[in-house]
Amino acid sequence: MISNYHTHTNYCDGKASPREMVEYAVAHGMRYLGFSGHAPLPYENTFSIKDDNYVPYCNTIRELQHEYANQIEIRLGLEIDYVPGLLEDFTPLIEQGGLDYTIGSVHLIPNPNSIEELRTHPQEAAQHLWMIDGPHYEVYDDGLQRHFGGDIRRAVKAFFHQTNTMIESQRPTIVGHFDKVVMHNRDRYFHYDEPWFRNLMYETVELIHETGCICEINTRGLYKGRHNDYYPGRTTIRHMNELGIPVIVSTDAHAPDDLIKSECCEEFLRSIGYKEIVTRLP
């Protein structure tokens, strides 16, 4: 690994300070490091940067950028959750922080009937959102039942509709783990190769191609033992290669030693015909 642009710190749900992440990256010969803390959200949670810490986060990364300029190229970014009714416009955060790039992701899916409630009572958002991430599959199962009546196809369609709307309206620099809805599925509700799911995936792939976004190949599910493939999966990556979609390998690091856990991704990309991997953002 010579680069990683999906990096979390203790400003959000990471386990180490920005400086510790930089020092590890330098010690392991990395040339490019991008920080992408979880964007602030207007309700109490345990994973995103607090509102009051957003400016200090940005200032800290800029200070490290100057301090380590002769050793590693650092970029200031943010992983922004696109949530209808709650966070639909990335521009204010980009402008306030003077960001170099964004990762657009979807972790939180509201029942479509709850969107107006989110707009009027954002502080109560946790009651209205299906959380597809995190360490516990029971949270996934509970949210699926409460918000979508256990209808997995309806829930997954909502996930992809939300992802597609984000790509079209916000044009993030990088599209993050756009099939992560499969992580806690564990082949219990559906299989990755089912035609209805594959069709939804490929619609998103076509949209990424049309908008010119970079697609993240995220290795975190593999090295954490929560998934048996990359995000997105290998069959989808092959389709992306046919379209010539640019890719960037990401470890979605939450601790220093996560930075180099690429899990043979570069070798796989080479084996299916990818000639280039994005390693340096402008």
C-alpha beads as a LAMMPS data file, in Angstrom:
LAMMPS data file: protein, C-alpha beads

282 atoms
281 bonds

1 atom types
1 bond types

-500.0 500.0 xlo xhi
-500.0 500.0 ylo yhi
-500.0 500.0 zlo zhi

Masses

1 110.0

Atoms # bond

1 1 1 0.000 0.000 0.000
2 1 1 1.397 3.378 -0.990
3 1 1 -1.864 5.272 -0.457
4 1 1 -5.057 5.209 1.575
5 1 1 -7.783 7.852 1.401
6 1 1 -10.400 6.187 3.628
7 1 1 -8.970 6.835 7.083
8 1 1 -10.722 7.386 10.413
9 1 1 -9.277 8.712 13.663
10 1 1 -10.385 9.316 17.226
11 1 1 -12.186 12.422 16.021
12 1 1 -14.919 9.954 14.990
13 1 1 -14.950 6.172 15.533
14 1 1 -11.265 5.516 14.879
15 1 1 -8.896 4.207 17.530
16 1 1 -5.898 6.507 17.092
17 1 1 -5.028 10.167 16.690
18 1 1 -4.322 11.683 13.260
19 1 1 -0.652 12.003 14.201
20 1 1 -0.425 8.309 15.083
21 1 1 -1.942 7.423 11.718
22 1 1 0.557 9.652 9.896
23 1 1 3.521 8.265 11.811
24 1 1 2.524 4.691 10.998
25 1 1 2.012 5.537 7.331
26 1 1 5.435 7.188 7.107
27 1 1 7.117 4.295 8.907
28 1 1 5.641 1.866 6.366
29 1 1 6.667 3.804 3.301
30 1 1 3.271 5.156 2.306
31 1 1 3.370 8.143 -0.024
32 1 1 -0.221 9.445 0.160
33 1 1 -2.652 9.562 3.079
34 1 1 -6.147 10.995 3.078
35 1 1 -8.264 11.534 6.181
36 1 1 -12.002 10.950 5.868
37 1 1 -13.685 11.266 9.246
38 1 1 -17.394 10.544 9.447
39 1 1 -19.204 13.817 8.781
40 1 1 -21.136 15.439 11.640
41 1 1 -24.797 14.450 11.853
42 1 1 -27.531 16.403 13.676
43 1 1 -28.328 13.730 16.244
44 1 1 -26.500 11.978 19.053
45 1 1 -24.435 8.994 17.872
46 1 1 -21.177 7.204 18.606
47 1 1 -19.491 7.232 15.199
48 1 1 -19.413 10.708 13.623
49 1 1 -17.358 13.827 14.304
50 1 1 -19.131 16.082 16.787
51 1 1 -20.178 19.478 15.433
52 1 1 -17.836 21.286 17.812
53 1 1 -14.907 19.135 16.678
54 1 1 -15.299 19.572 12.930
55 1 1 -13.158 22.702 12.623
56 1 1 -10.484 21.330 15.020
57 1 1 -10.423 18.124 12.941
58 1 1 -9.834 20.108 9.751
59 1 1 -7.199 22.299 11.403
60 1 1 -5.357 19.266 12.792
61 1 1 -5.115 17.599 9.384
62 1 1 -3.896 20.824 7.765
63 1 1 -1.216 21.208 10.442
64 1 1 -0.003 17.647 9.853
65 1 1 -0.087 18.275 6.115
66 1 1 2.440 21.083 6.521
67 1 1 4.520 19.373 9.200
68 1 1 5.025 16.179 7.183
69 1 1 5.135 17.773 3.732
70 1 1 8.604 16.381 3.030
71 1 1 7.681 12.819 4.069
72 1 1 4.138 12.102 2.898
73 1 1 1.394 13.836 0.924
74 1 1 -1.657 14.343 3.139
75 1 1 -5.175 15.260 2.007
76 1 1 -8.120 16.538 4.039
77 1 1 -11.369 14.759 3.309
78 1 1 -14.622 13.626 4.852
79 1 1 -16.804 10.552 4.528
80 1 1 -20.239 12.072 4.218
81 1 1 -23.390 10.077 4.807
82 1 1 -26.132 10.953 2.365
83 1 1 -29.371 10.678 4.348
84 1 1 -32.666 11.963 2.868
85 1 1 -34.268 14.449 5.216
86 1 1 -31.129 14.711 7.337
87 1 1 -28.016 15.392 5.239
88 1 1 -28.688 15.936 1.536
89 1 1 -26.219 18.669 0.570
90 1 1 -22.472 18.138 0.981
91 1 1 -21.580 21.709 -0.011
92 1 1 -21.739 23.408 3.421
93 1 1 -19.356 20.868 4.939
94 1 1 -17.026 21.055 1.943
95 1 1 -16.882 24.845 2.094
96 1 1 -16.594 25.105 5.868
97 1 1 -13.728 22.653 5.999
98 1 1 -12.050 23.610 2.730
99 1 1 -11.958 19.908 1.878
100 1 1 -9.699 18.373 -0.741
101 1 1 -12.079 15.490 -1.484
102 1 1 -15.170 13.636 -0.292
103 1 1 -16.211 10.012 0.050
104 1 1 -19.947 9.645 -0.435
105 1 1 -21.413 6.734 1.498
106 1 1 -24.702 5.310 2.700
107 1 1 -24.894 3.671 6.121
108 1 1 -28.284 4.936 7.308
109 1 1 -31.517 4.341 5.404
110 1 1 -34.811 5.886 6.486
111 1 1 -38.154 4.367 5.712
112 1 1 -39.462 6.685 2.952
113 1 1 -42.458 7.493 5.151
114 1 1 -40.136 8.909 7.838
115 1 1 -38.262 11.493 5.770
116 1 1 -40.446 14.448 6.730
117 1 1 -40.151 13.440 10.378
118 1 1 -36.354 13.537 9.981
119 1 1 -36.540 17.050 8.570
120 1 1 -38.664 18.377 11.418
121 1 1 -37.121 16.412 14.301
122 1 1 -33.525 15.554 13.299
123 1 1 -32.492 15.021 16.915
124 1 1 -34.747 11.937 16.959
125 1 1 -33.211 10.466 13.797
126 1 1 -31.983 7.270 15.446
127 1 1 -35.593 6.125 15.768
128 1 1 -36.181 6.332 12.007
129 1 1 -32.990 4.929 10.438
130 1 1 -31.957 1.440 9.348
131 1 1 -28.287 1.120 10.304
132 1 1 -26.585 -1.350 7.948
133 1 1 -23.069 -1.018 9.405
134 1 1 -21.437 -1.603 12.771
135 1 1 -20.200 -4.754 14.504
136 1 1 -23.576 -6.299 15.398
137 1 1 -25.815 -7.993 12.836
138 1 1 -28.698 -7.886 15.324
139 1 1 -28.941 -4.116 14.757
140 1 1 -29.304 -4.769 11.016
141 1 1 -32.001 -7.366 11.592
142 1 1 -33.923 -5.215 14.032
143 1 1 -33.872 -2.194 11.729
144 1 1 -34.986 -4.282 8.770
145 1 1 -38.027 -5.439 10.724
146 1 1 -38.899 -2.080 12.303
147 1 1 -38.464 0.141 9.244
148 1 1 -39.230 -2.174 6.327
149 1 1 -41.390 -4.875 7.871
150 1 1 -38.734 -7.471 7.108
151 1 1 -39.088 -6.887 3.355
152 1 1 -35.455 -7.220 2.274
153 1 1 -36.065 -6.338 -1.379
154 1 1 -37.840 -3.127 -0.439
155 1 1 -35.078 -2.238 2.009
156 1 1 -32.239 -2.981 -0.427
157 1 1 -33.983 -1.017 -3.183
158 1 1 -34.194 1.932 -0.770
159 1 1 -30.450 1.594 -0.112
160 1 1 -29.566 1.684 -3.811
161 1 1 -32.050 4.463 -4.595
162 1 1 -30.430 6.545 -1.867
163 1 1 -26.950 5.721 -3.196
164 1 1 -27.923 6.636 -6.756
165 1 1 -29.503 9.914 -5.680
166 1 1 -26.320 10.787 -3.795
167 1 1 -24.130 10.057 -6.821
168 1 1 -26.322 12.098 -9.170
169 1 1 -26.863 15.080 -6.890
170 1 1 -23.588 15.340 -4.957
171 1 1 -20.948 13.839 -7.292
172 1 1 -18.569 12.788 -4.487
173 1 1 -14.919 12.393 -5.423
174 1 1 -15.077 8.745 -4.351
175 1 1 -18.101 6.478 -4.034
176 1 1 -17.656 4.432 -0.866
177 1 1 -18.494 0.714 -0.405
178 1 1 -21.683 0.964 -2.458
179 1 1 -22.805 -2.620 -1.774
180 1 1 -22.207 -2.611 1.980
181 1 1 -25.840 -3.539 2.495
182 1 1 -24.619 -7.129 2.028
183 1 1 -22.320 -7.141 5.081
184 1 1 -24.815 -8.289 7.722
185 1 1 -26.975 -10.099 5.205
186 1 1 -24.564 -13.051 5.376
187 1 1 -26.524 -14.856 2.628
188 1 1 -29.494 -15.134 4.981
189 1 1 -32.018 -12.919 3.172
190 1 1 -30.635 -13.036 -0.372
191 1 1 -27.598 -14.071 -2.393
192 1 1 -25.270 -11.706 -4.210
193 1 1 -25.836 -13.366 -7.573
194 1 1 -29.648 -13.150 -7.506
195 1 1 -30.762 -11.309 -10.665
196 1 1 -32.786 -8.630 -8.859
197 1 1 -29.807 -7.720 -6.668
198 1 1 -27.289 -7.875 -9.496
199 1 1 -29.501 -5.569 -11.578
200 1 1 -29.588 -2.987 -8.780
201 1 1 -25.804 -3.192 -8.455
202 1 1 -25.248 -2.719 -12.164
203 1 1 -27.587 0.297 -12.299
204 1 1 -25.344 1.962 -9.730
205 1 1 -22.215 0.931 -11.630
206 1 1 -23.598 2.513 -14.799
207 1 1 -24.325 5.708 -12.886
208 1 1 -20.805 5.832 -11.461
209 1 1 -19.519 5.429 -15.001
210 1 1 -21.742 8.234 -16.321
211 1 1 -20.795 10.702 -13.575
212 1 1 -17.062 10.012 -13.679
213 1 1 -16.703 9.322 -9.954
214 1 1 -13.891 7.151 -8.633
215 1 1 -15.069 3.866 -7.151
216 1 1 -13.602 2.608 -3.922
217 1 1 -12.538 -1.034 -3.610
218 1 1 -12.864 -1.478 0.141
219 1 1 -11.013 -4.337 1.877
220 1 1 -12.299 -3.877 5.437
221 1 1 -14.914 -6.620 5.323
222 1 1 -12.253 -9.187 4.457
223 1 1 -9.629 -8.345 7.046
224 1 1 -12.228 -7.858 9.783
225 1 1 -13.839 -11.195 8.952
226 1 1 -17.269 -9.657 8.413
227 1 1 -17.560 -10.415 4.713
228 1 1 -16.046 -12.862 2.218
229 1 1 -15.373 -10.357 -0.559
230 1 1 -14.415 -6.774 -1.266
231 1 1 -16.956 -3.951 -1.337
232 1 1 -18.061 -4.081 -4.126
233 1 1 -17.696 -7.796 -4.848
234 1 1 -15.422 -9.337 -7.449
235 1 1 -18.167 -9.966 -10.026
236 1 1 -19.135 -6.300 -9.860
237 1 1 -15.515 -5.163 -10.118
238 1 1 -15.151 -7.196 -13.326
239 1 1 -18.119 -5.334 -14.779
240 1 1 -16.572 -2.026 -13.682
241 1 1 -13.375 -2.951 -15.507
242 1 1 -15.356 -3.541 -18.708
243 1 1 -16.658 0.027 -18.421
244 1 1 -13.266 1.506 -17.555
245 1 1 -14.350 2.908 -14.191
246 1 1 -11.378 4.278 -12.214
247 1 1 -10.811 2.558 -8.874
248 1 1 -8.985 3.358 -5.677
249 1 1 -8.011 0.692 -3.140
250 1 1 -9.115 1.515 0.391
251 1 1 -8.671 -0.240 3.713
252 1 1 -11.250 1.912 5.525
253 1 1 -8.695 2.201 8.318
254 1 1 -9.823 2.738 11.917
255 1 1 -6.429 1.951 13.490
256 1 1 -2.834 2.442 12.321
257 1 1 -2.158 -1.144 11.286
258 1 1 -5.363 -1.161 9.201
259 1 1 -3.651 1.170 6.741
260 1 1 -1.742 -1.575 4.954
261 1 1 -4.388 -4.334 4.899
262 1 1 -5.085 -4.370 1.186
263 1 1 -5.812 -8.149 1.195
264 1 1 -4.239 -8.892 -2.211
265 1 1 -6.577 -6.424 -3.894
266 1 1 -3.964 -5.038 -6.278
267 1 1 -3.141 -8.537 -7.506
268 1 1 -6.809 -9.273 -8.147
269 1 1 -7.317 -6.017 -10.060
270 1 1 -4.288 -6.771 -12.212
271 1 1 -5.496 -10.311 -12.876
272 1 1 -8.832 -9.124 -14.318
273 1 1 -7.240 -6.521 -16.568
274 1 1 -7.059 -3.262 -14.650
275 1 1 -4.035 -1.323 -15.879
276 1 1 -4.164 1.524 -13.364
277 1 1 -5.218 2.180 -9.787
278 1 1 -5.740 5.718 -8.496
279 1 1 -3.119 6.365 -5.829
280 1 1 -2.898 10.160 -5.862
281 1 1 -5.769 12.615 -5.699
282 1 1 -5.232 16.143 -7.076

Bonds

1 1 1 2
2 1 2 3
3 1 3 4
4 1 4 5
5 1 5 6
6 1 6 7
7 1 7 8
8 1 8 9
9 1 9 10
10 1 10 11
11 1 11 12
12 1 12 13
13 1 13 14
14 1 14 15
15 1 15 16
16 1 16 17
17 1 17 18
18 1 18 19
19 1 19 20
20 1 20 21
21 1 21 22
22 1 22 23
23 1 23 24
24 1 24 25
25 1 25 26
26 1 26 27
27 1 27 28
28 1 28 29
29 1 29 30
30 1 30 31
31 1 31 32
32 1 32 33
33 1 33 34
34 1 34 35
35 1 35 36
36 1 36 37
37 1 37 38
38 1 38 39
39 1 39 40
40 1 40 41
41 1 41 42
42 1 42 43
43 1 43 44
44 1 44 45
45 1 45 46
46 1 46 47
47 1 47 48
48 1 48 49
49 1 49 50
50 1 50 51
51 1 51 52
52 1 52 53
53 1 53 54
54 1 54 55
55 1 55 56
56 1 56 57
57 1 57 58
58 1 58 59
59 1 59 60
60 1 60 61
61 1 61 62
62 1 62 63
63 1 63 64
64 1 64 65
65 1 65 66
66 1 66 67
67 1 67 68
68 1 68 69
69 1 69 70
70 1 70 71
71 1 71 72
72 1 72 73
73 1 73 74
74 1 74 75
75 1 75 76
76 1 76 77
77 1 77 78
78 1 78 79
79 1 79 80
80 1 80 81
81 1 81 82
82 1 82 83
83 1 83 84
84 1 84 85
85 1 85 86
86 1 86 87
87 1 87 88
88 1 88 89
89 1 89 90
90 1 90 91
91 1 91 92
92 1 92 93
93 1 93 94
94 1 94 95
95 1 95 96
96 1 96 97
97 1 97 98
98 1 98 99
99 1 99 100
100 1 100 101
101 1 101 102
102 1 102 103
103 1 103 104
104 1 104 105
105 1 105 106
106 1 106 107
107 1 107 108
108 1 108 109
109 1 109 110
110 1 110 111
111 1 111 112
112 1 112 113
113 1 113 114
114 1 114 115
115 1 115 116
116 1 116 117
117 1 117 118
118 1 118 119
119 1 119 120
120 1 120 121
121 1 121 122
122 1 122 123
123 1 123 124
124 1 124 125
125 1 125 126
126 1 126 127
127 1 127 128
128 1 128 129
129 1 129 130
130 1 130 131
131 1 131 132
132 1 132 133
133 1 133 134
134 1 134 135
135 1 135 136
136 1 136 137
137 1 137 138
138 1 138 139
139 1 139 140
140 1 140 141
141 1 141 142
142 1 142 143
143 1 143 144
144 1 144 145
145 1 145 146
146 1 146 147
147 1 147 148
148 1 148 149
149 1 149 150
150 1 150 151
151 1 151 152
152 1 152 153
153 1 153 154
154 1 154 155
155 1 155 156
156 1 156 157
157 1 157 158
158 1 158 159
159 1 159 160
160 1 160 161
161 1 161 162
162 1 162 163
163 1 163 164
164 1 164 165
165 1 165 166
166 1 166 167
167 1 167 168
168 1 168 169
169 1 169 170
170 1 170 171
171 1 171 172
172 1 172 173
173 1 173 174
174 1 174 175
175 1 175 176
176 1 176 177
177 1 177 178
178 1 178 179
179 1 179 180
180 1 180 181
181 1 181 182
182 1 182 183
183 1 183 184
184 1 184 185
185 1 185 186
186 1 186 187
187 1 187 188
188 1 188 189
189 1 189 190
190 1 190 191
191 1 191 192
192 1 192 193
193 1 193 194
194 1 194 195
195 1 195 196
196 1 196 197
197 1 197 198
198 1 198 199
199 1 199 200
200 1 200 201
201 1 201 202
202 1 202 203
203 1 203 204
204 1 204 205
205 1 205 206
206 1 206 207
207 1 207 208
208 1 208 209
209 1 209 210
210 1 210 211
211 1 211 212
212 1 212 213
213 1 213 214
214 1 214 215
215 1 215 216
216 1 216 217
217 1 217 218
218 1 218 219
219 1 219 220
220 1 220 221
221 1 221 222
222 1 222 223
223 1 223 224
224 1 224 225
225 1 225 226
226 1 226 227
227 1 227 228
228 1 228 229
229 1 229 230
230 1 230 231
231 1 231 232
232 1 232 233
233 1 233 234
234 1 234 235
235 1 235 236
236 1 236 237
237 1 237 238
238 1 238 239
239 1 239 240
240 1 240 241
241 1 241 242
242 1 242 243
243 1 243 244
244 1 244 245
245 1 245 246
246 1 246 247
247 1 247 248
248 1 248 249
249 1 249 250
250 1 250 251
251 1 251 252
252 1 252 253
253 1 253 254
254 1 254 255
255 1 255 256
256 1 256 257
257 1 257 258
258 1 258 259
259 1 259 260
260 1 260 261
261 1 261 262
262 1 262 263
263 1 263 264
264 1 264 265
265 1 265 266
266 1 266 267
267 1 267 268
268 1 268 269
269 1 269 270
270 1 270 271
271 1 271 272
272 1 272 273
273 1 273 274
274 1 274 275
275 1 275 276
276 1 276 277
277 1 277 278
278 1 278 279
279 1 279 280
280 1 280 281
281 1 281 282
